[in-house]
Amino acid sequence: MERRRTRRRVAAWSMAVAAVLLAACGNAAGHVSHGANAAPGVSAHRIVVGSIANITGPLSSDFAPIVSGVKAYFSMVNAEGGVAGRTLDLAFQTDDNGSPTTDLAVAQKLVQQDGVFAIVGVGTPFFGAADYLAAKGTPTFGYVVSSDWADKPTLFGAYGSVLNYSTVAPNEARIAQDLGATSVGVVAYGVPQSADACEASASGLRALGVNVTYTDVDFTFGADPTADVLQMQQKHVDFLVTCLDVTGNIAFSRALVQNGMHINQLWLNGYDRSTLKQYASLMGGVYIGVEHVPFEAALAFPGVYPGLVTYLRTMEKYQPAATYDEVAMDGWIDAALFVSGLRAAGRELTQAKLVAAINHETAFTADGLTPPVDWTTAHNSHLPPELPLCSAGVKVENGQFVPLSVPGTDEVYSCVDPGSTALVPARAGTPGA
């Protein structure tokens, strides 16, 4: 993939670190024999897998929908006959309550007792089982919000397994320049997962000639943002970049409006229709970065993004409550990568063959939902310097999310070279290119 973005992942981690997390045991029922052929959970007619998600713990709404995306994709594939004559069975849907200790415990049960072939749909703020699953060689697919996934060849994140904050700034700078911003503010929580991202943004924006006049990367979770807003007012800030969760973003928007500052903002989190419905009056002019093809592109650009149409149609059929949830999209992409690997590995299936097949994939797009992900490099931080940095996003206009696009085209991915804000052509295979 041309970039390793943080998007809502920064906010998910920030909120998780700031919140008080409660630990409880997850539950799963049943048992599948490992067998002796390095293909636990595989029989003549089915492939048994599990999932691990924060279903009932704090922040569950930010992670639990990943399972809905996996289930919908599996339902679609099974309705078409499965893979090589085998149905996909998400038999063990475990809950780690957002606790790293419980996460490890349920992973051990899935592998050692339940005998799953893979874990498809990891959605948790603290991935305590990462090292264990990597050591076991269990193919694992999920939503990356931490560095636990990196440099582990059996662990696969929906958009790559690396978080790289440094790739975000060029597209942020392009938006600021397009808006004619003359004074930019940057705000983050005082935890590394939030502060590091916004510090990288501020540094990158300055290097690209953007006038960053105000930074606060030590904002306290839940605090009143008025003091920050008044200081930004003195600095004549006309564009704000935040690395916060939705609650923090809305608090800043409210304080800005109350102090007469009607400015554009760029959020890494908040692409949620229920949030927009509730806070439409505070979200006008907000830009939000998105890693997949934005949901609204299906109507805005009919016929251009068939993969998105398939996703929307299938989710509405099998998991309608989660259709427009980004974490459900992560689960769908995880399931698509898993199935792509199964098909490449063939009928004589083993875990090692599945992993090898995926790690030879150089342009995975989840059937046209993301820019190409090169799994020969996507486990580590080494990005080929010749590849452009591509970004999708939406803007809030008249109470609606509107997909951004390259001017004069229906391409939702805007691409720039590292160290530049000038638009360049997207890599071949990028949806809409």
C-alpha positions in Angstrom: 0.0 0.0 0.0 1.2 3.5 -0.7 1.0 4.6 2.9 0.6 3.4 6.5 -2.0 5.8 7.9 -3.3 6.0 11.5 -6.8 7.4 10.8 -9.2 6.5 13.7 -6.6 4.1 15.0 -4.8 7.0 16.8 -8.1 8.0 18.5 -9.0 4.5 19.4 -5.6 4.0 21.1 -5.7 7.4 22.8 -9.1 6.8 24.3 -8.2 3.3 25.4 -5.1 4.5 27.2 -7.0 7.4 28.8 -10.0 5.3 29.9 -10.2 2.8 32.8 -10.4 -0.6 31.3 -12.1 -3.5 33.1 -11.0 -7.1 32.6 -13.3 -10.1 32.3 -13.0 -13.5 30.8 -14.3 -14.2 27.3 -16.4 -17.2 26.5 -16.4 -19.7 23.6 -18.1 -23.0 23.2 -17.1 -26.3 21.5 -13.9 -27.9 20.3 -12.2 -28.7 17.1 -9.4 -31.3 16.8 -6.0 -30.0 15.7 -5.2 -33.0 13.6 -1.7 -33.8 12.5 -1.4 -32.0 9.2 -0.7 -28.4 10.4 -4.3 -27.6 9.4 -6.2 -27.4 12.7 -9.9 -26.8 12.2 -9.9 -28.0 8.6 -12.1 -30.9 7.6 -13.3 -32.1 4.2 -16.2 -29.7 4.2 -15.4 -26.7 6.5 -12.8 -24.4 7.9 -13.3 -23.4 11.5 -11.9 -20.0 12.7 -12.4 -17.7 15.7 -12.4 -14.0 16.4 -11.3 -11.9 19.3 -13.0 -8.6 19.9 -13.8 -6.1 22.7 -17.5 -7.0 22.7 -18.7 -5.9 26.1 -15.8 -4.0 27.7 -15.2 -0.2 27.6 -14.9 1.2 24.1 -16.6 -1.9 22.7 -18.5 0.2 20.1 -15.1 1.1 18.6 -14.0 -2.5 18.1 -16.9 -5.0 18.3 -18.3 -4.3 14.7 -15.2 -6.0 13.2 -17.0 -9.4 13.7 -20.0 -8.2 11.7 -17.8 -7.5 8.7 -16.2 -11.0 8.9 -19.6 -12.7 9.3 -21.1 -10.9 6.3 -18.1 -11.7 4.0 -18.2 -15.4 5.1 -22.0 -15.5 4.5 -21.5 -14.2 1.0 -18.7 -16.7 0.2 -20.6 -19.6 1.7 -23.7 -18.7 -0.3 -21.5 -19.1 -3.4 -20.3 -22.5 -2.4 -17.5 -21.7 0.0 -13.8 -22.2 -0.9 -12.7 -25.4 -2.6 -15.8 -27.1 -1.4 -15.4 -26.0 2.2 -17.7 -23.6 4.1 -16.2 -21.0 6.4 -17.3 -21.3 10.0 -16.7 -18.5 12.5 -17.5 -20.9 15.3 -15.8 -19.2 18.2 -16.5 -15.5 18.7 -14.6 -14.5 21.8 -14.8 -11.4 24.0 -11.6 -10.0 25.6 -13.4 -7.1 27.3 -10.6 -4.8 26.1 -8.1 -6.4 28.5 -4.7 -7.5 27.3 -4.6 -10.3 29.9 -8.0 -11.7 28.8 -7.0 -11.2 25.1 -4.1 -13.6 25.7 -6.3 -16.1 27.6 -8.9 -16.3 24.9 -6.3 -16.6 22.2 -4.7 -19.5 24.0 -8.1 -21.2 24.3 -8.9 -20.7 20.6 -5.5 -22.3 19.6 -5.0 -25.0 22.3 -8.5 -26.1 23.0 -10.8 -25.0 20.2 -8.3 -25.8 17.5 -9.1 -23.0 15.1 -7.3 -22.8 11.8 -7.0 -19.0 12.0 -8.3 -16.0 13.9 -10.2 -13.7 11.6 -11.4 -10.5 13.2 -9.2 -9.1 16.0 -10.6 -5.9 17.2 -9.2 -4.7 20.6 -7.4 -1.8 22.0 -4.7 -4.0 23.7 -3.6 -6.9 21.6 -2.0 -8.9 24.4 -2.0 -12.1 22.3 0.1 -10.8 19.5 3.4 -12.4 20.4 1.7 -15.7 21.4 -0.2 -16.0 18.1 2.9 -15.1 16.1 5.0 -17.7 17.9 2.3 -20.3 17.3 2.1 -19.5 13.6 -1.6 -19.0 13.7 -2.8 -16.9 10.8 -4.4 -13.8 12.3 -6.3 -10.9 10.7 -7.5 -7.7 12.3 -7.8 -4.0 13.0 -4.4 -2.5 13.7 -4.2 0.2 16.5 -0.7 -0.5 17.8 2.8 -1.6 16.9 2.1 -5.2 18.1 1.3 -6.3 14.6 4.5 -5.2 12.9 7.3 -7.6 11.9 5.2 -10.7 12.4 4.7 -12.5 9.1 1.6 -14.4 10.3 -0.3 -11.3 11.5 -2.2 -9.3 8.9 -3.8 -5.9 9.4 -6.6 -4.7 7.2 -4.5 -2.0 5.6 -1.1 -3.4 6.3 0.5 -4.2 9.7 2.4 -1.0 10.3 1.4 2.4 11.8 3.6 5.0 10.2 2.7 8.6 11.3 5.2 10.2 9.0 3.3 9.5 5.8 0.2 11.6 6.7 1.6 15.1 6.5 1.8 15.6 2.7 -1.9 15.1 2.2 -2.7 17.1 5.3 -0.6 19.9 3.9 -2.3 19.7 0.5 -5.7 20.1 2.1 -4.5 23.1 4.2 -3.0 24.7 1.1 -6.2 24.1 -1.0 -8.2 25.8 1.8 -5.8 28.7 1.8 -5.0 28.2 5.5 -2.5 30.7 6.8 -2.3 29.6 10.5 -2.7 26.0 11.5 -3.3 24.5 14.9 -2.5 20.9 16.0 -4.0 19.3 19.1 -3.5 15.8 20.6 -3.9 14.0 23.9 -0.9 13.7 26.2 -0.4 10.0 25.5 2.2 8.7 23.0 -0.3 7.0 20.7 -2.0 10.4 20.1 0.8 12.9 20.7 3.3 11.0 18.4 0.9 11.2 15.5 0.2 14.9 15.8 3.8 15.8 16.5 4.7 14.0 13.2 1.9 16.0 11.5 3.1 19.3 12.9 6.7 18.6 11.9 5.7 17.4 8.5 3.4 20.3 7.8 6.2 22.8 8.7 8.6 21.0 6.4 6.1 21.4 3.6 5.8 25.1 4.1 2.6 25.2 6.2 2.5 27.8 8.9 1.8 25.8 12.1 1.3 28.5 14.8 -0.2 26.5 17.7 0.4 23.0 19.0 -0.8 21.3 22.1 0.1 17.6 22.2 -0.5 17.3 26.0 -4.3 17.9 26.1 -6.0 16.0 28.9 -8.7 13.5 28.0 -12.1 15.0 29.0 -10.8 18.5 29.8 -12.4 21.8 28.8 -10.8 22.9 25.5 -11.7 26.6 25.9 -8.2 27.7 27.0 -6.7 26.1 23.8 -9.4 27.7 21.7 -8.7 31.2 23.1 -5.0 30.7 22.4 -5.7 29.6 18.9 -7.9 32.7 18.4 -5.0 34.9 19.4 -2.8 33.1 16.8 -5.6 33.6 14.2 -5.7 29.8 13.6 -7.9 29.1 10.5 -7.4 25.3 10.2 -7.2 22.7 13.0 -5.7 19.2 12.8 -6.6 16.9 15.7 -5.5 13.5 16.9 -8.5 13.0 19.3 -11.5 10.7 19.7 -15.0 11.8 18.7 -15.7 13.2 22.2 -12.7 15.4 22.1 -13.3 16.5 18.5 -16.9 17.5 19.3 -15.7 19.4 22.5 -13.3 21.4 20.4 -15.9 22.1 17.7 -18.3 23.3 20.3 -15.7 25.6 22.0 -14.6 27.0 18.6 -18.2 27.9 17.7 -18.9 29.4 21.1 -15.9 31.7 20.6 -16.8 32.7 17.1 -14.2 30.6 15.3 -15.9 29.0 12.3 -12.9 27.2 10.8 -12.1 24.0 8.9 -10.9 21.0 10.8 -9.2 17.8 9.9 -10.0 14.8 12.1 -8.6 11.4 12.2 -11.7 10.0 13.8 -15.5 10.7 13.4 -16.6 9.2 10.1 -19.8 7.9 11.6 -23.3 8.6 10.5 -24.8 8.5 14.0 -22.2 11.0 15.2 -23.0 13.3 12.2 -26.7 13.1 12.8 -26.3 14.1 16.4 -23.7 16.8 15.9 -24.3 18.1 12.4 -24.3 21.7 13.6 -20.8 21.3 15.0 -19.3 19.4 12.1 -19.7 21.7 9.1 -16.4 22.1 7.2 -14.8 19.0 9.0 -12.6 16.8 6.9 -12.0 13.2 7.9 -9.3 10.9 6.6 -10.5 7.5 5.4 -8.5 4.4 4.4 -11.1 2.6 2.3 -13.2 3.9 -0.6 -15.7 6.2 1.3 -19.2 4.7 1.6 -20.8 7.7 -0.1 -18.8 7.1 -3.3 -21.3 4.4 -4.4 -23.9 7.1 -5.0 -21.6 9.9 -5.9 -19.8 8.0 -8.6 -22.1 5.2 -9.8 -20.5 2.3 -11.5 -16.9 3.3 -10.6 -16.5 1.4 -7.3 -18.2 -2.1 -7.7 -16.4 -3.5 -4.7 -18.0 -0.9 -2.5 -21.4 -1.8 -4.0 -20.9 -5.4 -3.2 -19.9 -4.5 0.3 -23.0 -2.4 0.9 -25.4 -4.8 -0.7 -24.0 -7.8 1.3 -23.8 -6.0 4.6 -27.4 -4.8 4.2 -28.4 -8.4 3.6 -26.5 -10.1 6.4 -25.4 -7.5 9.0 -27.4 -4.3 8.3 -26.8 -2.7 11.6 -23.1 -2.4 10.9 -23.2 -1.5 7.2 -21.7 2.0 7.6 -19.3 1.2 10.4 -15.6 1.5 9.5 -14.6 -1.2 11.9 -17.0 -3.6 10.1 -15.3 -2.6 6.9 -12.0 -3.7 8.6 -13.5 -7.1 9.3 -14.7 -7.4 5.7 -11.2 -6.6 4.4 -9.7 -9.1 6.9 -12.1 -11.8 5.7 -11.4 -11.0 2.0 -7.6 -11.3 2.6 -8.2 -14.6 4.4 -10.3 -16.0 1.5 -7.8 -14.7 -1.1 -5.1 -16.7 0.7 -7.2 -19.8 1.0 -7.9 -19.7 -2.8 -4.2 -19.2 -3.6 -3.1 -22.0 -1.1 -5.4 -24.6 -2.8 -7.3 -27.6 -1.6 -4.3 -29.2 0.3 -4.4 -26.6 3.0 -2.1 -25.8 5.8 -1.5 -22.7 7.9 2.0 -22.3 6.5 0.7 -22.5 2.9 -2.0 -19.9 3.7 0.6 -17.5 5.2 3.0 -18.0 2.3 0.3 -17.4 -0.3 -0.7 -14.1 1.3 2.9 -13.0 1.8 3.4 -13.4 -2.0 0.5 -11.0 -2.7 1.8 -7.7 -4.1 -1.4 -5.8 -4.9 -4.3 -6.8 -2.6 -7.2 -4.3 -2.8 -10.1 -6.3 -1.2 -11.8 -6.4 -4.5 -11.4 -2.7 -5.1 -11.9 -1.1 -1.6 -8.3 0.0 -0.8 -5.2 1.0 -2.7 -2.9 -2.0 -3.4 -1.3 -3.5 -0.3 2.0 -5.3 -1.0 2.3 -8.1 1.5 5.9 -8.7 0.7 6.6 -5.4 2.6 3.4 -4.6 4.5 4.6 -6.4 7.7 7.4 -3.9 8.2 8.0 -0.1 8.0 10.1 -0.1 4.8 8.1 1.8 2.2 9.5 2.0 -1.3 10.3 5.7 -1.7 9.1 5.8 -5.3 5.5 5.0 -4.3 3.0 7.9 -3.9 1.2 8.5 -0.7 -2.5 8.2 -1.3 -5.3 9.4 0.8 -9.1 9.3 0.7 -11.5 11.3 2.8 -14.8 13.0 3.2 -16.0 16.5 4.0 -19.1 17.4 5.9 -21.4 19.6 3.8 -25.0 20.5 4.6 -25.1 17.8 7.3 -23.9 15.1 4.9 -20.6 13.3 4.3 -19.3 14.1 0.8 -16.4 12.0 -0.6 -13.4 14.0 -1.6 -12.1 13.4 -5.1 -9.3 14.5 -7.4 -10.5 17.7 -9.1 -12.4 17.0 -12.3 -12.4 13.2 -11.8 -14.3 10.5 -9.9 -11.0 9.3 -8.2 -11.4 9.3 -4.4 -7.7 8.7 -3.8 -5.5 11.8 -4.0 -1.9 10.9 -4.3 1.3 12.9 -3.7 5.0 12.1 -3.7 6.8 12.0 -0.3 7.9 15.5 0.5 5.5 17.2 -1.9 1.9 18.4 -2.0 1.6 18.2 -5.8 -0.9 15.6 -7.1 0.5 12.7 -9.0 -1.1 9.7 -10.6 -2.2 6.8 -8.4 -0.5 3.5 -8.5 -2.0 1.0 -11.0 -4.8 -1.0 -9.3 -5.9 1.8 -7.0 -9.7 1.9 -7.0 -11.0 4.5 -9.4 -7.7 5.2 -10.9 
